[in-house]
Amino acid sequence: MKWKNFLHRQRQLFLGTSASLLLLGGGIMVPATNVSAAEKVLIKVSVFQASVPVSDMKTFAETGKISASLRDIFNATKQDPEVTRNALTEEVAVDFLLLDRALNHPFGEALLDELGKVVHTRADSANRQALRSAIILSATEDKKISLLEVIQNYPSPEVQVEGDRLIEAAAHLRRFSDVLQVILQHWPNIFP
């Protein structure tokens, strides 16, 4: 029960503090509590871009069924759907408490900055805060993170994804998880 209360408090903290304010495309500051999770994904690959409902990405990731909008993207960009699907669904295990501390440390902020080059707001601002919130929310239930969960939990109605860099982003999450495991084993008190 204590763990559930802690997780609830963490979720409220991330959604309700001024640290989770997002600068949205129109230049307006909006608290994350007033912004629902992402509903649309603006996928960019080179000069091509298209908007896709998050629900289409979820269906594709879970079942392999490709919606018309995703089919257009794959056809136009010559991206391999199966490689993309694997990048979206690859889960990495994390220790929730260590994750929370690590993401507020320069080590974690470096990861957030790297992921922010692939998954970000349309205005490309406040990415670190938005990603921190999305990652924590993704890990809350099962102590695992996937790119699909990060996209789904992104605290903005629209999230932009650099489609040609999804595999790179999945690799960043995997390395981050591996490093956290080593830190937990050898230096459990490294993060304050």
N, C-alpha and C positions, 0 to 999 in steps of 0.2 A: 504494500500500500504506500509506503514511503517513496518508493521508486516512481509510482504513478503520480503522486503529488509533486515530486521533484520535476518530472517531465512536464506536467501541466504548468507549473510555475515557469519553467524554462520557455515553453511555447508562448505563454503570455508575455514574458519578458521580451522575447524576440519580436513579437508582434505589436507590443504596446509601448516600447520605449522610443524616445526621440532618436536613439542610435539607429533605429531601423527606418528612418525617414528616407523616402526615395525621391530623387529628382526625376520626374517623368518627362516624356518627350516634349510636352508643352511648357516645360520650365516651371511647373508648379510643384511645391513641396507638399507631399501627401503622406500622412502617417500610414504605415503598413496595415493597421487595423481597418482602414477604410478601403484597402485595395485587396481584391480577391486574388486567388492564385491565377496563374496564367491561363488564359482561354485560347489565345492564338500564338502561334510560333511563326515568326518571320524568318524563313530559311534563306540564307544567302550562300551561293556557291559562285565564286568569281563575280561576273557581272549579272548573273541570274539571281532573282529573288522572287519568292512566292510566300503567301500567307496560308497557313494550314491550321485548322483547329487542333488543339492539344488532344482532343478525343481521337482524332484520326491517327496521331502519332502513337497514342496509347494502344489503340486497336492494332496498329501495324506491329508495334513492339511485342505485344502479347500473343498475337495470332499469326502474324505474317501477312495478313490481308492488307493490300495496298489500295488506299482510296484513290479516286480520280486525281485529286490535287497532288498527292504524293507521287502517283504514277507520272504525272507531268514533270515533276521535279527530277525524278530518277531518269526519265527519258531525256530531258534537256541537259542534264549535267553528267550523264553517263556514270553516275554513282552506282555501286553495287548494293542493292537493297539488303542483302544478307549481312554484309559487312556493317552497314549502317545500323541494322537491327541489333547486331551483336554489341556494337558500341553503346547503343541506348540502354540495353538490358543488362550489361555486365554489372554485377553487384560486387561491391567491396565491403567487407566487414570492418566496423569501427567500434572502438570503445567510446560510448557516448560522452562520458565525463571528460575523458582525455581529448576527444574531438572538440568539445566546447572550449576547453582551455587552449588547445592548439590553434584554433581558428582566430583567437584573439592575441596571438603571439606573432612576431615577425615571420616565423617559419610558416605559419598558417596563412598569413596575409600574402605571402609570396605565391602560395597555391591559389588563393582567391584571385590574385592579379592575373595569373596564367589562365585560369578558367574563365576569367572575365574577358579574355581575348576571343573566346569561343561562344560563351553564353553571356549575354549582356542586354541592357536596356537599349531601346532604339536610339536614345540620345547618347548612349555609351557613357553614362555617369552613374555614380552611386552603386557601381557593380559589386564592390567588395561587400557592402552591407547587404545587398539583395542576395548575393550568393551565400553569404554566411547564414542568413536566415533560411534559405532554401535547403542548404545542406543539413543544418540542424533539424529542420522539420522532416527531412527525408530519413534521417537516422533515428528519429524519435520512436517509431513503432517497433522496428525490427533490428536496429543497430546495423543497418546496411544502407548503402547509398548506391544509386545508379544515376546515370545522366538523365534518364527519363523522369525519375523522381525529382531531380533538381529542377528540371524544366517545369514539371507539374506544380511544384511548390514555389516557383519563382513569384515573388510578391508584386506582380505587376500584371495588368490585363494582357499585355503582349510582351513576349520575350524574343530577342533576336538571336539566332543561332548561325554560326559560321559552319555550314554543312560540310565543307571540305576539311574541317579540323575536328570533327567529332571523335575520330579514333585517337587523335592526340589528347583530347580532353579526357577520354576514358583512361588513357595511359597515365595522365596526371593524377586522377583519382586513385588508381591502382597503386602508383608509387607512394602517394601520400599515405594510404592505408598501410602499406608495407613499412614505411618509416615509423608511423605511429606504433605499430606492433613492436618494432625493435626498441623504440623509446620506452614503451610500457614495460618491456622485459628488463632493460638494462638501466634506465634512468627514469623511474616512475615519477620522480618529483621535479623534473626539468621545467615543467610549465607551472607558473604560480597559480 
